[in-house]
Amino acid sequence: MSKEVVEVPVLSEGVRRVGVPLSMVTRANGFVFVSGTPPFNLETGGFVKGDIEVQTEASLRALQHCLESAGTSLDKVVMVRIYAANAGFYAAINRVYARFFPENPPSRTFVPVASWPMEFDIEIECIAVA
């Protein structure tokens, strides 16, 4: 099995800038793996501030950007994990999430987390068919 790290315009550089040792997207064995994606601004690589719905929208747009950079799409996502700073955000996150996966949504896990090392309230990761 070989793996290929996919360079994601703006976001890969943003991750390097903050010094986090990860690749945003890795392709291997017919799948695309997208690391936990916070609410990135697709123009600056910084973080989008706002309520949980604004952050969820930004995270999902960034996730979509990562997938498209790897030559795949939201339609090919098979697994999603959502990490949120508060379990009370569940309903608001679902309202936004449903717009991105309106039919036949992928398998999904919702994980409340205690805290973040950076200033955002959500991170979303996924696995997609390449």
N, C-alpha and C positions, 0 to 999 in steps of 0.2 A: 504494500500500500504506500502510495506517495501522497504527500500533502502539498498544497499550494496556498501560500498566504496571499490574499487579495488586497490590494491597495485600494482604499475607499477615499475618493476625493474629499478633501477638507477634514474628514473625521479621523483618518489614520494619523495625519499630522497633528491634529488636536490631542489625540491620546499620547503621542510621543512627547508633545510639548509639556504635558503635565507629569510625564515620567512614569506612566503606568505600564508595566511589562506585559503587554498582551497584543494580540492581533485582533482587529475588529472582525475580520472574516477569514475563515480558513475553509478551503475546499478539499475534500478527501472522499474517495471511495463512492462517488456519485452523490454526495451530499454537500450542503453548504451549512457551515456552523457560524452563527453570528453571536458574538460576545454580548454580554449584558449591555444594552444600549440606553443610556440616560437621555434626558430631553436635550439633545444636541441642536444647536442652531446650524443649519446646513450651509450657511454662508460664512460663518466665522469660526466654527468648531467649538465655540463656547457653549455655555448652558443657557437654555431658555428658562426664564423665571415665570412664575404664575401659579394659579391654583392647579389642583391635580388633573383637571380636564385639559388644561393648556399643556401641562407637562406630558400627559399621556399622548396627546396628539403629536407633540414634538418627538417623543420617543418612537412612536409608530412610523412617523415620516422618516426618521433617521434609520429605523430598521428596514423600511422599504428601500431607501437609498443604498444601504449596505447590500441587500439582496440583488438589486439591479446592477450594482457594481460587479457582482459575481456572476451576472448573466442569468439570474433566476428572478422569481417574483413572489409576492404574497400568496398567489394562487397555489404555489408549490410548497408552502410551509406545512410541515407535518407535526411539529411540536413547538409550543411556546411556553416560556416560563416568565411570569410577571413577578417582580420583587417590588413591594411597596412599603413605605415607611409607616403605614397605618392601615390596619385591616378595615377600618371604617371607610376607606377610599374605594372599596370593592364595587359598589353600585356605580359610582361616577366613572371609574375606569371601564366598567362593562359598557356603559353608554357610548363611550368613544371607541372602544375596541370593536363593538358590533358594526360600526360603520366601515372598518377596515376588513372585517371578515363577515360579510352579511349572509353568506350561504356556505354550508358545509365547513364550518370553522375547524381549525386543526385541534388536535389534543392540546390540553393546556393545564398548567399548574399555577396557582396563585400562592405566593409566599410572602407573608408579612415579615419584615425585618426590623430589628431594634434601632438601628442607626446607620448612617452613611458617613464615609470619610469626606464627602463633598456635599455641596449644597443643592440637592435635588431629592425628590420624594419617590421616584420610580425608575426602574431599570427593566428592560425587556430583552430577553434572548430568544433565539429560535434555531430550529434545524429545518432545512428545506431540501427538497430534491434539486440537484444541480440542473 
